[in-house]
Amino acid sequence: MKIGGLSIKNVLKTADVVAEAYKIFAEDYTIYFFDRRKEIQPGYTLTEMADDIAGAMKKLNLPRADIFGFSQGGMIAQDIAIRYPELVNKLVLGSSSSYPEPMQKTVLGEWLRLAKAGETSALVNHFIEHAFSKKFVERYRRALLALYRKISPEELERFIICTNACDALNAYDSLE
């Protein structure tokens, strides 16, 4: 199971790209890719995101899943592992954190500033430079720019809400 990271675009709009990236695992695993719920309101938290995914896992009868959480998805995955350990077999985190680090806060703050100002071109460029590895950007910059070419006001608002949620995580506080 994969929980994706923060994104400017809804993951469902990029399903083909995501499926292609994970096809090497399809032979050995049934892959479930979880995004945030469709309708979100300001104040939507990482805890609520984790509750949504845990609820979906239960409805899909997915106990003891191997979970890969990437970036913000890793933050959500940590919360699931701490509060719903019965749902987690293995936990793998990629490019994630357990609490907001100073550099992370700076980058997220800039994304919020650009998104709130409606500076989509600058947001996309800053996001690409800071959310992906240098090697990945060198290889896929044009594709990423094409993917993020048109950003709706609704997508910007969703991005702002999900970005704001990153500030509240501290997995250490949840551990006994």
C-alpha angles and dihedrals in degrees: 000000000000128000109196129219133249111302138179090220125053108258092230088068089058098042095126092054092047093048091051092050093054101037092106089068096048093086093061102026143039100233123215118186116200126199129175118285116279098245115046131169131207109281094038104155138207087246090057089047089053091047090051092052094043088051091050091048090053092048090049090047093239104152119168097013126177101242126201112190119188124199107316086005087061090055089052091045091054090054091050091049092050099044101028104032090156089069096054127080098164129002122207121181126196126190091342139126140213095223134008109280121206095254091047091052090051094051094044090047091055092048090051092049093050094044094049090048090051091238093148098164093053090043093053093049093047091045093051092048094049105031099051135049119261091246092051092048092049090054101038107025094115092048092048092049089050091048092052096038096112120034119180124217087247091055090050091051091048090049091051092050093048092045091052089054092064093070095066099058123110109152091183090066089058096052120092 
